[in-house]
Amino acid sequence: MNEANLVSKIDDHDDAKSPLPEVWEATTLGAIARIEMGQSPPSDTYNNSGHGLPFFQGKAEFGGWYPEIRKYCSVPKKVAPAGAILISVRAPVGPTNLAPEECCIGRGLAAIEPIQGVDTYFLLYFFRAIEPALSTEGTGSTFSAINGEHLRNLKIQVPPYQEQRRIVAKIEELFSELDDSVANLETARARLQTYRKSLLKHAFEGRLTEQWRREHADELESADQLLERIREERQARYQQQLEEWKAQVAQWEAEGKPGKKPRKPAAMKAQKPIYFEDTSRLPELPRGWIWVRVGDLLLVPPHNGRSVKDRDGGFPVLRLTAMKEGGIDLGEFKFGDWEEEEAKDYIVSYGDFLVMRGNGSKHLVGSGGAVGSISRAVAFPDTMIRLRLVTSGVDPKFFGHVWNSRVIRNQIEAAARTTAGIYKINQQHIQNLIFPLPPLEEQKELGRLVEENANSVEPLENTVVTSIQREQVLRQSILKCAFEGRLETPA
């Protein structure tokens, strides 16, 4: 849609508020509508069997126009008639829907029924126009809310009925154009996401590097050789840790054994063998690649983070919001109630891969990202699991790309367990995941190609997202003009 053409249709003169036409009448909501504040009935009158009236409690049940019926009430206290405007009066304050039929309303809602001569949709669009302002007017120490008096005293300018209908028709005409535009943008976004997925699929089926692999066939270390080298390096690392531990114990004993004895480092346990049935549903790998367990690629065992309270001036710890699609944002942290010495086992290093332990969405649990360049020392929280890769054998960028592919996502979602509505994965789940391992140089080439192609898509995705956001701003502009009497309508 051409936004310049749309804006011209809005009759947007300037930022100064034009005087309303003389035929518009200044009044209050209480003078033009019946208002019924909701009241929650006893919980033992709720049911899911359809007995009684549909029961709506608040914004959580709202859709675009009508709320979703999730439960019923056999003994309603407050009832809204079919077609009444339902408005959320408890946080969030302001969102609206229409009653699909006669229904029971809880204390999170109010029902507004216009009197004769006031169009329901005119009033509904009025509330959607003032929703941003109304959302800031709630009071309450626990949560934001507005009461019946607030609604009854709400000021509104009302034109004659036929003008109300013309305004509604014009709003819906312009919104229909916006809907078409947004649908096209969503289609474009879906295609870009499909491209990203197909890009990863091709990458981890070896199709992106097929020509490169032929050209470098004589130069590549086999995946079996690479895996053996990873094992040797991991064993050497463990031996180094043992020597350091023995020195710490000797010092501890020499000092009279103060405090706790230094903890012996944990050795990596052997992973379960991979059998044919484990990979029968996975893609066929290119020559020179091998399936391995994620645990086979780790330098040390996985490590859960630690929960710490907030304290100004304490040692920084990442927030869960640090986990971004492109990696870990080390700038997303809080100051924890601990010092660096206490946090030393949880400080992240370059190449560490952090995994989300739990989430209410099955599609997000197990999301992960690699730690890039370190600008400051920061620890990771108990909401994450740290994987420390053998980076001389596993490229962190390649690992991250594979982790975000369906090859790994399908396994994570199958392994996730739910408790109280939260999906979770643990260290053992992660170590058991089956991972495609190509030679190291091919990992780096794949990482480069995926990133190069993804970077070419990113500006397009950003443009689509910005355009969708702009459409939302235009909706509010249309409503603003409509209720300032500045929307050109047919005579």
C-alpha positions as CSV (number, residue, x, y, z in Angstrom):
1,M,0.0,0.0,0.0
2,N,1.2,3.5,-0.8
3,E,1.4,5.2,2.6
4,A,1.6,8.7,1.2
5,N,-1.8,8.1,-0.5
6,L,-3.3,6.8,2.7
7,V,-2.1,9.7,4.7
8,S,-3.6,12.1,2.2
9,K,-6.9,10.4,2.8
10,I,-6.8,11.1,6.5
11,D,-7.1,14.8,5.9
12,D,-4.1,15.3,8.2
13,H,-3.8,19.1,8.3
14,D,-1.3,19.8,11.0
15,D,-0.5,18.9,14.6
16,A,-2.8,21.7,16.0
17,K,-6.2,20.4,17.0
18,S,-8.9,21.8,14.7
19,P,-12.2,22.9,16.3
20,L,-14.9,20.3,16.1
21,P,-17.9,20.9,13.8
22,E,-20.7,22.7,15.5
23,V,-23.1,19.8,15.2
24,W,-20.9,17.7,17.4
25,E,-22.1,17.5,21.1
26,A,-19.8,17.5,24.1
27,T,-21.0,15.0,26.7
28,T,-19.9,12.2,29.0
29,L,-20.0,8.5,28.5
30,G,-22.5,8.1,31.3
31,A,-25.0,10.2,29.4
32,I,-24.9,8.2,26.2
33,A,-24.3,4.6,27.4
34,R,-25.3,2.1,30.1
35,I,-22.2,0.9,32.0
36,E,-22.1,-2.3,33.9
37,M,-19.0,-3.0,36.0
38,G,-18.1,-6.7,36.2
39,Q,-18.1,-8.8,39.3
40,S,-16.5,-12.2,39.7
41,P,-18.9,-15.0,40.7
42,P,-17.9,-17.8,43.1
43,S,-15.3,-20.1,41.6
44,D,-17.5,-23.1,42.2
45,T,-19.9,-21.8,39.6
46,Y,-17.3,-21.9,36.8
47,N,-17.4,-24.9,34.4
48,N,-16.0,-26.0,31.0
49,S,-19.1,-28.0,30.0
50,G,-21.2,-25.1,28.6
51,H,-23.6,-24.8,31.5
52,G,-24.8,-21.2,32.0
53,L,-23.4,-18.2,30.2
54,P,-19.9,-17.7,28.7
55,F,-17.7,-16.1,31.3
56,F,-15.0,-13.5,30.5
57,Q,-12.6,-12.2,33.1
58,G,-10.3,-9.9,31.2
59,K,-7.9,-9.0,28.4
60,A,-6.3,-12.5,28.4
61,E,-9.4,-13.8,26.6
62,F,-9.6,-11.0,24.0
63,G,-9.2,-11.5,20.3
64,G,-9.3,-9.0,17.4
65,W,-13.0,-8.4,17.8
66,Y,-14.5,-11.0,20.1
67,P,-13.1,-12.8,23.1
68,E,-12.4,-16.6,23.1
69,I,-14.9,-18.6,25.2
70,R,-12.8,-20.7,27.6
71,K,-15.3,-21.2,30.5
72,Y,-18.9,-20.8,31.5
73,C,-20.6,-19.6,34.7
74,S,-23.8,-21.2,36.0
75,V,-24.7,-18.4,38.5
76,P,-23.5,-15.1,36.9
77,K,-23.5,-11.9,39.0
78,K,-23.0,-9.4,36.3
79,V,-24.2,-9.9,32.7
80,A,-23.4,-8.1,29.4
81,P,-25.9,-8.2,26.5
82,A,-24.8,-9.5,23.1
83,G,-23.0,-6.8,21.1
84,A,-22.0,-4.8,24.2
85,I,-18.5,-3.3,24.2
86,L,-16.3,-5.1,26.7
87,I,-13.5,-3.0,28.1
88,S,-10.6,-4.1,30.3
89,V,-10.7,-2.1,33.5
90,R,-7.8,-3.8,35.2
91,A,-4.2,-4.0,34.0
92,P,-4.0,-3.6,31.1
93,V,-6.5,-0.8,31.2
94,G,-8.2,0.1,27.9
95,P,-8.3,-2.9,25.4
96,T,-11.8,-3.6,24.0
97,N,-13.8,-6.4,22.4
98,L,-17.5,-7.0,21.7
99,A,-19.7,-9.5,23.5
100,P,-20.4,-12.3,21.1
101,E,-23.5,-13.2,23.0
102,E,-25.1,-12.6,26.4
103,C,-22.3,-13.3,28.8
104,C,-21.1,-13.1,32.4
105,I,-18.3,-10.6,33.1
106,G,-15.7,-10.7,35.9
107,R,-14.3,-7.7,37.8
108,G,-11.6,-7.3,35.1
109,L,-14.2,-6.0,32.6
110,A,-17.0,-3.5,32.2
111,A,-19.8,-3.7,29.6
112,I,-20.8,-0.6,27.7
113,E,-24.1,-0.5,25.9
114,P,-24.8,2.7,23.8
115,I,-28.2,4.2,24.1
116,Q,-30.4,4.8,21.0
117,G,-28.7,7.3,18.6
118,V,-25.2,6.2,19.4
119,D,-23.5,3.7,17.1
120,T,-21.8,0.8,18.8
121,Y,-18.8,0.8,16.4
122,F,-18.4,4.5,16.7
123,L,-18.1,4.1,20.4
124,L,-15.8,1.1,20.0
125,Y,-13.4,3.0,17.7
126,F,-13.5,5.9,20.2
127,F,-12.2,3.6,22.9
128,R,-9.5,2.3,20.6
129,A,-8.5,5.8,19.8
130,I,-8.0,6.8,23.4
131,E,-6.6,3.4,24.6
132,P,-3.0,4.6,24.8
133,A,-4.1,7.5,27.0
134,L,-6.6,5.5,29.0
135,S,-3.9,2.9,29.8
136,T,-2.0,5.5,31.8
137,E,-5.0,6.6,33.9
138,G,-5.4,3.5,36.1
139,T,-4.8,3.7,39.8
140,G,-3.9,1.1,42.5
141,S,-0.8,0.0,44.4
142,T,-1.0,-3.6,43.3
143,F,-2.1,-3.1,39.7
144,S,-3.6,-0.4,37.5
145,A,-7.4,-0.2,37.3
146,I,-10.2,2.2,36.6
147,N,-13.7,2.2,38.2
148,G,-17.3,2.9,37.0
149,E,-17.1,6.6,38.0
150,H,-14.1,7.1,35.8
151,L,-15.9,5.6,32.9
152,R,-19.2,7.5,33.5
153,N,-17.3,10.8,33.6
154,L,-15.2,10.1,30.5
155,K,-15.6,13.1,28.1
156,I,-16.6,12.4,24.5
157,Q,-17.7,14.5,21.5
158,V,-20.6,12.9,19.6
159,P,-21.7,13.9,16.1
160,P,-25.2,13.2,14.7
161,Y,-26.0,9.5,14.1
162,Q,-25.6,9.6,10.3
163,E,-22.2,11.3,10.7
164,Q,-21.2,8.6,13.2
165,R,-22.1,5.9,10.6
166,R,-20.1,7.8,7.9
167,I,-17.1,8.0,10.2
168,V,-17.3,4.3,11.0
169,A,-17.5,3.5,7.3
170,K,-14.5,5.6,6.5
171,I,-12.4,4.2,9.3
172,E,-13.3,0.7,8.1
173,E,-12.4,1.5,4.5
174,L,-9.0,2.8,5.5
175,F,-8.4,-0.1,8.0
176,S,-9.3,-2.5,5.2
177,E,-6.6,-1.0,3.0
178,L,-4.2,-1.3,6.0
179,D,-5.2,-4.9,6.6
180,D,-4.4,-5.8,2.9
181,S,-1.1,-4.1,3.3
182,V,-0.2,-5.9,6.5
183,A,-1.3,-9.2,5.0
184,N,1.2,-8.6,2.2
185,L,3.9,-7.7,4.6
186,E,3.2,-10.8,6.7
187,T,3.4,-12.9,3.6
188,A,6.8,-11.4,2.8
189,R,8.0,-12.0,6.3
190,A,6.9,-15.6,6.2
191,R,8.7,-16.1,2.9
192,L,11.9,-14.6,4.4
193,Q,11.6,-16.9,7.4
194,T,11.1,-19.9,5.1
195,Y,14.2,-18.8,3.2
196,R,16.2,-18.8,6.5
197,K,15.0,-22.3,7.4
198,S,15.7,-23.7,4.0
199,L,19.1,-22.0,4.1
200,L,19.9,-23.9,7.4
201,K,18.5,-27.1,6.0
202,H,20.7,-26.9,2.9
203,A,23.7,-26.0,5.1
204,F,23.4,-29.0,7.3
205,E,22.7,-31.4,4.5
206,G,26.0,-30.3,3.1
207,R,24.5,-28.7,0.0
208,L,25.8,-25.2,0.6
209,T,29.4,-26.4,0.6
210,E,29.1,-29.2,-1.9
211,Q,31.3,-27.5,-4.5
212,W,33.7,-26.2,-1.8
213,R,34.1,-29.8,-0.4
214,R,35.0,-31.2,-3.9
215,E,37.6,-28.4,-4.3
216,H,39.2,-29.1,-0.9
217,A,38.8,-32.9,-0.6
218,D,42.5,-33.6,-0.3
219,E,43.1,-30.9,2.4
220,L,40.4,-31.9,4.9
221,E,40.8,-33.7,8.2
222,S,38.2,-36.4,8.4
223,A,35.4,-36.0,10.9
224,D,36.6,-39.2,12.7
225,Q,40.1,-37.7,13.0
226,L,38.6,-34.5,14.3
227,L,36.5,-36.2,16.9
228,E,39.5,-38.1,18.1
229,R,41.5,-34.9,18.4
230,I,38.6,-33.3,20.4
231,R,38.7,-36.3,22.8
232,E,42.5,-36.0,23.2
233,E,42.3,-32.3,23.9
234,R,39.4,-32.8,26.4
235,Q,41.5,-35.4,28.2
236,A,44.5,-33.2,28.3
237,R,42.4,-30.4,29.7
238,Y,41.1,-32.7,32.4
239,Q,44.6,-33.8,33.3
240,Q,45.6,-30.1,33.6
241,Q,42.6,-29.5,35.9
242,L,43.6,-32.5,38.1
243,E,47.1,-31.1,38.5
244,E,45.8,-27.7,39.4
245,W,43.4,-29.3,41.9
246,K,46.2,-31.3,43.5
247,A,48.2,-28.2,43.9
248,Q,45.2,-26.4,45.6
249,V,44.7,-29.4,47.9
250,A,48.4,-29.4,48.9
251,Q,48.2,-25.6,49.6
252,W,45.0,-26.1,51.6
253,E,46.6,-28.8,53.7
254,A,49.7,-26.8,54.3
255,E,47.6,-23.9,55.6
256,G,45.9,-26.1,58.1
257,K,42.8,-27.0,56.0
258,P,40.8,-23.8,56.4
259,G,37.2,-23.9,55.1
260,K,36.1,-26.5,52.6
261,K,38.5,-28.8,50.7
262,P,38.9,-27.7,47.1
263,R,36.4,-29.5,44.8
264,K,37.8,-32.2,42.5
265,P,37.1,-31.3,38.8
266,A,34.4,-33.5,37.2
267,A,35.5,-35.7,34.3
268,M,33.4,-35.9,31.1
269,K,31.4,-39.1,31.1
270,A,31.3,-41.2,28.0
271,Q,28.2,-40.5,25.9
272,K,25.8,-43.2,24.7
273,P,26.7,-44.8,21.4
274,I,24.7,-43.7,18.3
275,Y,22.7,-46.5,16.7
276,F,21.0,-46.6,13.3
277,E,17.6,-46.1,14.8
278,D,18.8,-42.9,16.5
279,T,19.6,-41.3,13.1
280,S,17.0,-43.0,10.9
281,R,14.8,-39.9,10.8
282,L,17.7,-37.5,10.5
283,P,19.0,-36.2,7.1
284,E,21.6,-38.3,5.3
285,L,25.1,-36.7,5.9
286,P,27.6,-35.8,3.2
287,R,30.7,-37.9,2.9
288,G,33.3,-36.9,5.5
289,W,30.6,-35.9,8.1
290,I,29.7,-37.8,11.2
291,W,26.9,-37.9,13.8
292,V,28.0,-37.2,17.3
293,R,26.4,-36.5,20.7
294,V,26.6,-32.8,21.8
295,G,28.4,-34.1,25.0
296,D,31.2,-35.4,22.7
297,L,32.0,-31.7,21.7
298,L,32.3,-30.2,25.2
299,L,35.5,-29.4,26.9
300,V,34.0,-29.7,30.4
301,P,30.6,-30.9,31.7
302,P,27.6,-28.6,31.2
303,H,27.2,-26.1,34.0
304,N,23.9,-24.6,35.4
305,G,24.1,-20.9,36.3
306,R,23.3,-19.5,39.7
307,S,20.4,-17.3,41.0
308,V,21.5,-14.2,42.9
309,K,19.5,-11.3,44.3
310,D,20.0,-7.8,43.0
311,R,22.5,-5.4,44.6
312,D,23.9,-2.1,43.4
313,G,27.6,-2.4,42.9
314,G,27.7,-6.2,43.0
315,F,29.2,-8.5,40.3
316,P,27.2,-8.4,37.1
317,V,25.0,-11.3,36.0
318,L,23.2,-11.7,32.7
319,R,19.5,-11.3,32.4
320,L,17.5,-13.9,30.4
321,T,16.8,-11.1,27.9
322,A,20.5,-11.3,27.0
323,M,19.7,-14.3,24.8
324,K,19.1,-12.8,21.4
325,E,18.5,-14.6,18.0
326,G,22.0,-13.6,16.9
327,G,23.8,-14.6,20.1
328,I,24.3,-13.4,23.6
329,D,24.1,-9.6,24.3
330,L,26.5,-9.1,27.2
331,G,25.1,-5.6,27.8
332,E,21.9,-7.2,29.1
333,F,22.8,-7.7,32.8
334,K,22.0,-6.7,36.3
335,F,24.2,-6.3,39.4
336,G,24.0,-9.3,41.6
337,D,24.4,-9.7,45.4
338,W,27.8,-11.4,45.2
339,E,31.5,-10.6,44.5
340,E,33.8,-11.7,41.7
341,E,35.3,-14.5,43.9
342,E,31.9,-16.0,44.4
343,A,31.0,-15.7,40.8
344,K,34.3,-17.1,39.3
345,D,32.8,-20.5,38.3
346,Y,30.0,-18.7,36.4
347,I,31.9,-16.1,34.4
348,V,31.4,-16.6,30.7
349,S,34.3,-16.8,28.2
350,Y,34.5,-16.3,24.4
351,G,32.9,-19.2,22.6
352,D,30.7,-20.3,25.5
353,F,27.3,-21.4,24.4
354,L,24.4,-20.5,26.7
355,V,21.1,-22.4,26.6
356,M,17.7,-21.4,28.0
357,R,16.7,-24.0,30.6
358,G,13.0,-23.4,30.7
359,N,10.2,-21.4,29.0
360,G,6.4,-21.4,28.9
361,S,6.7,-22.0,25.1
362,K,7.9,-25.3,23.9
363,H,9.2,-23.6,20.8
364,L,11.6,-21.4,22.9
365,V,12.9,-23.8,25.6
366,G,16.4,-24.7,24.8
367,S,17.1,-21.6,22.7
368,G,20.8,-20.8,22.7
369,G,23.5,-18.4,21.6
370,A,27.2,-18.1,21.5
371,V,29.2,-15.6,23.5
372,G,31.2,-13.3,21.3
373,S,33.9,-10.8,22.2
374,I,34.1,-10.0,25.9
375,S,34.0,-6.4,26.8
376,R,33.6,-6.9,30.6
377,A,33.5,-9.9,33.0
378,V,29.9,-11.1,33.6
379,A,28.4,-14.3,35.0
380,F,25.4,-16.3,33.7
381,P,22.2,-16.9,35.7
382,D,20.4,-20.1,36.9
383,T,18.0,-19.7,33.9
384,M,20.8,-20.8,31.6
385,I,23.1,-23.8,31.1
386,R,26.6,-23.1,29.9
387,L,28.2,-25.3,27.3
388,R,31.9,-24.9,26.9
389,L,33.0,-26.2,23.5
390,V,36.3,-27.6,22.4
391,T,36.8,-24.5,20.2
392,S,39.9,-25.9,18.4
393,G,37.5,-28.6,17.0
394,V,34.1,-26.9,17.0
395,D,33.5,-23.5,15.5
396,P,31.1,-21.6,17.9
397,K,29.3,-19.9,15.0
398,F,28.7,-23.1,13.2
399,F,27.5,-24.7,16.4
400,G,25.0,-21.9,16.9
401,H,23.6,-22.2,13.4
402,V,23.1,-25.9,13.8
403,W,21.5,-25.4,17.2
404,N,18.9,-23.1,15.6
405,S,18.1,-25.6,12.8
406,R,15.2,-28.1,12.9
407,V,17.8,-30.9,13.3
408,I,18.4,-29.8,16.9
409,R,15.0,-28.1,17.6
410,N,13.0,-31.2,16.9
411,Q,15.2,-33.2,19.4
412,I,14.9,-30.5,22.1
413,E,11.1,-30.2,21.8
414,A,10.8,-34.0,22.0
415,A,13.0,-34.1,25.1
416,A,11.5,-31.1,26.9
417,R,9.3,-31.9,30.0
418,T,6.6,-29.6,31.4
419,T,6.1,-28.7,35.1
420,A,3.4,-26.2,36.1
421,G,3.2,-25.0,32.5
422,I,7.0,-24.5,32.1
423,Y,8.9,-26.6,29.6
424,K,12.4,-27.5,30.7
425,I,15.4,-29.4,29.5
426,N,18.4,-30.5,31.6
427,Q,22.1,-31.1,31.2
428,Q,21.6,-34.8,30.3
429,H,19.1,-33.9,27.6
430,I,21.6,-31.5,26.0
431,Q,24.5,-34.0,26.1
432,N,22.4,-36.6,24.4
433,L,21.4,-34.5,21.4
434,I,22.7,-35.8,18.1
435,F,24.7,-33.3,16.2
436,P,26.2,-33.3,12.6
437,L,29.9,-32.8,12.6
438,P,31.9,-31.9,9.4
439,P,35.6,-31.2,9.3
440,L,36.6,-28.0,11.1
441,E,37.5,-26.0,8.0
442,E,34.1,-26.9,6.4
443,Q,32.4,-25.8,9.7
444,K,34.0,-22.4,9.3
445,E,33.0,-22.2,5.6
446,L,29.4,-23.2,6.4
447,G,29.3,-20.6,9.2
448,R,30.6,-17.9,6.8
449,L,28.1,-18.8,4.0
450,V,25.1,-19.0,6.4
451,E,26.0,-15.7,7.9
452,E,26.6,-14.1,4.5
453,N,23.2,-15.2,3.2
454,A,21.5,-14.3,6.4
455,N,23.0,-10.8,6.4
456,S,21.6,-10.3,2.9
457,V,18.1,-11.2,4.3
458,E,18.3,-9.2,7.5
459,P,17.8,-5.7,5.9
460,L,14.7,-7.0,4.1
461,E,13.3,-8.4,7.4
462,N,14.0,-5.1,9.2
463,T,12.2,-3.2,6.4
464,V,9.1,-5.5,6.8
465,V,9.0,-5.2,10.6
466,T,9.4,-1.4,10.4
467,S,6.6,-1.2,7.8
468,I,4.3,-3.3,10.0
469,Q,5.0,-1.0,12.9
470,R,4.3,2.0,10.7
471,E,0.9,0.5,9.8
472,Q,0.0,0.4,13.5
473,V,1.0,4.1,13.8
474,L,-1.2,4.9,10.9
475,R,-4.2,3.2,12.5
476,Q,-3.8,5.4,15.5
477,S,-3.5,8.5,13.2
478,I,-6.7,7.5,11.4
479,L,-8.6,7.2,14.8
480,K,-7.1,10.4,16.1
481,C,-8.3,12.3,13.0
482,A,-11.7,10.6,13.1
483,F,-12.5,11.8,16.7
484,E,-11.1,15.3,16.1
485,G,-13.6,15.7,13.2
486,R,-10.8,15.7,10.6
487,L,-11.5,12.5,8.7
488,E,-13.0,13.3,5.3
489,T,-16.2,11.3,4.9
490,P,-18.7,11.1,2.1
491,A,-21.7,13.4,2.4
